[in-house]
Amino acid sequence: MAMLKTFLIFILAGTLLGTFVASLTAPSYIEWNNSTPLATQTMCNLPEVVRNVTSSLMHSQLLGAGIGAGVGLVAAIIFAVRARSRAKRPGATPPAATAT
C-alpha cells in the first residue's frame, strides 16, 4: 500500500509540474505560431481564432500533463527500485535496530 501511495504522489506531482510548465511555455509558442508572416494586417474570423488558440492551449496543457505523469512514473519506479535494493543489502541494519 505504501508503494502505491508513493507511485501516486510521484505521478500527480509530475502531472502538476508538467501542466505548470506547459502553461508557461505554450502561450509564447501559440502566439508565434498564429502570427502573420510579415506582420501585415489581415482580416480574420475572430471567434474561430479564439476557439483555435484556446484549443491549442488546452491541448498543450494536456500534453504537458501526460509527459509529466510519465516522467513521474519513471521517477517513482527508480525511487522504488533504489529503496528496495537498499533494504535488501546484506549487513545493513534497519534504522530501528541500531543500538544507542
Backbone as CSV, one residue per row, in Angstrom:
resi,resn,N_x,N_y,N_z,CA_x,CA_y,CA_z,C_x,C_y,C_z
1,MET,0.819,-1.194,0.000,0.000,0.000,0.000,0.862,1.255,0.000
2,ALA,1.968,1.206,0.722,2.851,2.362,0.772,3.488,2.619,-0.592
3,MET,3.773,1.538,-1.326,4.362,1.688,-2.653,3.371,2.361,-3.601
4,LEU,2.096,1.983,-3.528,1.064,2.593,-4.369,0.931,4.081,-4.055
5,LYS,0.986,4.422,-2.785,0.895,5.823,-2.374,2.085,6.609,-2.928
6,THR,3.272,6.018,-2.879,4.463,6.669,-3.411,4.330,6.888,-4.921
7,PHE,3.847,5.868,-5.625,3.667,5.988,-7.069,2.667,7.090,-7.404
8,LEU,1.541,7.119,-6.694,0.530,8.137,-6.970,1.040,9.545,-6.682
9,ILE,1.804,9.698,-5.628,2.359,11.015,-5.305,3.303,11.474,-6.402
10,PHE,4.181,10.592,-6.859,5.115,10.957,-7.925,4.368,11.281,-9.220
11,ILE,3.368,10.477,-9.559,2.624,10.703,-10.805,1.840,12.016,-10.735
12,LEU,1.169,12.274,-9.627,0.410,13.513,-9.502,1.310,14.742,-9.462
13,ALA,2.444,14.630,-8.794,3.388,15.750,-8.782,3.932,16.014,-10.184
14,GLY,4.236,14.962,-10.914,4.693,15.120,-12.288,3.625,15.728,-13.174
15,THR,2.387,15.322,-12.975,1.286,15.872,-13.758,1.120,17.360,-13.497
16,LEU,1.146,17.746,-12.240,1.016,19.167,-11.906,2.194,19.980,-12.437
17,LEU,3.393,19.454,-12.306,4.569,20.166,-12.803,4.532,20.278,-14.327
18,GLY,4.137,19.215,-15.013,4.032,19.261,-16.468,2.991,20.260,-16.941
19,THR,1.852,20.310,-16.268,0.816,21.277,-16.618,1.294,22.698,-16.376
20,PHE,2.007,22.914,-15.281,2.529,24.238,-14.962,3.538,24.695,-16.015
21,VAL,4.457,23.821,-16.384,5.462,24.173,-17.395,4.794,24.440,-18.741
22,ALA,3.818,23.621,-19.104,3.103,23.831,-20.372,2.331,25.147,-20.346
23,SER,1.758,25.500,-19.211,1.021,26.753,-19.107,1.933,27.959,-19.242
24,LEU,3.189,27.808,-18.865,4.140,28.914,-19.004,4.728,29.013,-20.408
25,THR,4.988,27.881,-21.044,5.684,27.901,-22.324,4.760,27.914,-23.536
26,ALA,3.581,27.335,-23.436,2.700,27.215,-24.595,2.201,28.554,-25.146
27,PRO,1.836,29.537,-24.317,1.319,30.779,-24.902,2.299,31.476,-25.854
28,SER,3.583,31.471,-25.538,4.535,32.122,-26.442,4.647,31.354,-27.761
29,TYR,4.598,30.022,-27.701,4.623,29.237,-28.935,3.354,29.454,-29.750
30,ILE,2.209,29.476,-29.092,0.942,29.673,-29.799,0.910,31.059,-30.437
31,GLU,1.421,32.055,-29.728,1.487,33.403,-30.292,2.366,33.420,-31.531
32,TRP,3.530,32.793,-31.447,4.436,32.741,-32.586,3.809,31.973,-33.748
33,ASN,3.138,30.884,-33.452,2.544,30.043,-34.486,1.379,30.734,-35.194
34,ASN,0.663,31.599,-34.506,-0.508,32.267,-35.079,-0.232,33.671,-35.585
35,SER,0.994,34.136,-35.513,1.294,35.483,-36.000,1.401,35.464,-37.530
36,THR,1.150,36.603,-38.120,1.229,36.699,-39.578,2.690,36.745,-39.998
37,PRO,3.017,36.253,-41.175,4.421,36.131,-41.590,5.185,37.452,-41.645
38,LEU,4.601,38.483,-42.208,5.328,39.743,-42.366,4.724,40.870,-41.541
39,ALA,3.992,40.531,-40.528,3.370,41.493,-39.606,2.454,42.455,-40.344
40,THR,1.769,41.976,-41.337,0.800,42.804,-42.041,-0.561,42.606,-41.408
41,GLN,-1.409,43.567,-41.624,-2.761,43.428,-41.081,-3.557,42.485,-41.970
42,THR,-4.259,41.604,-41.335,-5.103,40.677,-42.084,-6.489,40.667,-41.481
43,MET,-7.450,40.341,-42.291,-8.815,40.185,-41.810,-8.979,38.728,-41.378
44,CYS,-9.623,38.523,-40.263,-9.793,37.155,-39.793,-11.145,37.002,-39.118
45,ASN,-11.527,35.775,-38.953,-12.744,35.436,-38.241,-12.366,35.267,-36.774
46,LEU,-12.581,36.301,-35.982,-12.091,36.324,-34.610,-12.633,35.185,-33.745
47,PRO,-13.901,34.842,-33.780,-14.356,33.713,-32.944,-13.631,32.410,-33.282
48,GLU,-13.350,32.188,-34.550,-12.627,30.978,-34.939,-11.190,31.006,-34.433
49,VAL,-10.554,32.171,-34.488,-9.177,32.295,-33.997,-9.132,32.053,-32.494
50,VAL,-10.071,32.629,-31.752,-10.123,32.438,-30.297,-10.342,30.966,-29.973
51,ARG,-11.229,30.317,-30.705,-11.502,28.898,-30.496,-10.254,28.058,-30.773
52,ASN,-9.540,28.373,-31.854,-8.328,27.620,-32.189,-7.213,27.841,-31.174
53,VAL,-7.035,29.080,-30.722,-5.989,29.364,-29.744,-6.294,28.697,-28.412
54,THR,-7.549,28.762,-27.983,-7.944,28.113,-26.733,-7.763,26.596,-26.828
55,SER,-8.139,26.046,-27.949,-7.971,24.612,-28.158,-6.491,24.226,-28.139
56,SER,-5.650,25.039,-28.765,-4.206,24.767,-28.775,-3.622,24.813,-27.365
57,LEU,-4.064,25.789,-26.567,-3.573,25.892,-25.195,-4.001,24.679,-24.369
58,MET,-5.239,24.260,-24.519,-5.715,23.101,-23.758,-4.992,21.823,-24.187
59,HIS,-4.748,21.672,-25.479,-4.007,20.500,-25.951,-2.568,20.523,-25.423
60,SER,-1.971,21.698,-25.391,-0.599,21.807,-24.868,-0.546,21.446,-23.385
61,GLN,-1.536,21.901,-22.629,-1.573,21.575,-21.203,-1.809,20.084,-20.988
62,LEU,-2.663,19.483,-21.802,-2.904,18.039,-21.692,-1.648,17.256,-22.042
63,LEU,-0.949,17.684,-23.070,0.307,17.035,-23.447,1.349,17.188,-22.338
64,GLY,1.446,18.378,-21.755,2.371,18.592,-20.641,2.029,17.733,-19.442
65,ALA,0.739,17.589,-19.155,0.318,16.739,-18.036,0.672,15.285,-18.297
66,GLY,0.479,14.822,-19.528,0.827,13.439,-19.868,2.310,13.172,-19.781
67,ILE,3.098,14.099,-20.298,4.563,13.947,-20.216,5.014,13.996,-18.760
68,GLY,4.444,14.915,-17.984,4.796,14.997,-16.567,4.428,13.742,-15.798
69,ALA,3.267,13.164,-16.108,2.857,11.924,-15.453,3.803,10.783,-15.821
70,GLY,4.230,10.732,-17.073,5.188,9.701,-17.498,6.523,9.845,-16.802
71,VAL,7.003,11.081,-16.705,8.271,11.323,-16.004,8.127,10.992,-14.522
72,GLY,6.977,11.334,-13.934,6.726,10.991,-12.534,6.688,9.491,-12.305
73,LEU,6.110,8.751,-13.247,6.076,7.297,-13.138,7.480,6.707,-13.208
74,VAL,8.286,7.196,-14.131,9.677,6.714,-14.242,10.446,7.044,-12.958
75,ALA,10.261,8.259,-12.437,10.934,8.639,-11.195,10.484,7.759,-10.034
76,ALA,9.198,7.420,-9.980,8.688,6.551,-8.913,9.276,5.151,-9.019
77,ILE,9.404,4.639,-10.233,9.996,3.310,-10.418,11.448,3.313,-9.968
78,ILE,12.199,4.342,-10.357,13.602,4.433,-9.935,13.694,4.545,-8.419
79,PHE,12.836,5.357,-7.828,12.829,5.522,-6.371,12.512,4.207,-5.674
80,ALA,11.530,3.462,-6.191,11.128,2.191,-5.573,12.228,1.142,-5.698
81,VAL,12.883,1.085,-6.858,13.957,0.109,-7.051,15.127,0.407,-6.125
82,ARG,15.482,1.661,-6.002,16.592,2.019,-5.105,16.247,1.768,-3.648
83,ALA,15.019,2.059,-3.254,14.613,1.814,-1.864,14.612,0.318,-1.564
84,ARG,14.170,-0.477,-2.516,14.142,-1.925,-2.312,15.551,-2.493,-2.259
85,SER,16.462,-1.988,-3.094,17.831,-2.510,-3.085,18.568,-2.105,-1.811
86,ARG,18.259,-0.949,-1.272,18.874,-0.540,-0.004,18.372,-1.390,1.156
87,ALA,17.110,-1.767,1.104,16.529,-2.561,2.185,17.052,-3.991,2.178
88,LYS,17.421,-4.516,1.026,17.873,-5.903,0.931,19.390,-6.038,0.980
89,ARG,20.101,-4.975,1.227,21.548,-5.035,1.292,21.999,-5.876,2.483
90,PRO,22.873,-6.861,2.271,23.338,-7.667,3.412,24.239,-6.836,4.328
91,GLY,24.061,-7.016,5.587,24.881,-6.299,6.563,24.312,-4.952,6.951
92,ALA,23.292,-4.509,6.253,22.673,-3.223,6.587,21.653,-3.457,7.693
93,THR,21.739,-2.701,8.740,20.798,-2.849,9.834,19.653,-1.857,9.638
94,PRO,18.450,-2.277,9.958,17.334,-1.331,9.860,17.520,-0.194,10.853
95,PRO,17.008,0.982,10.578,17.198,2.131,11.470,16.659,1.895,12.877
96,ALA,15.603,1.111,13.042,15.019,0.887,14.374,15.876,-0.074,15.209
97,ALA,16.765,-0.847,14.587,17.533,-1.852,15.301,18.902,-1.327,15.731
98,THR,19.214,-0.091,15.516,20.524,0.427,15.907,20.575,0.631,17.414
99,ALA,21.726,0.359,17.955,21.914,0.495,19.414,22.298,1.924,19.743
100,THR,21.792,2.426,20.848,22.123,3.793,21.267,22.932,3.802,22.516
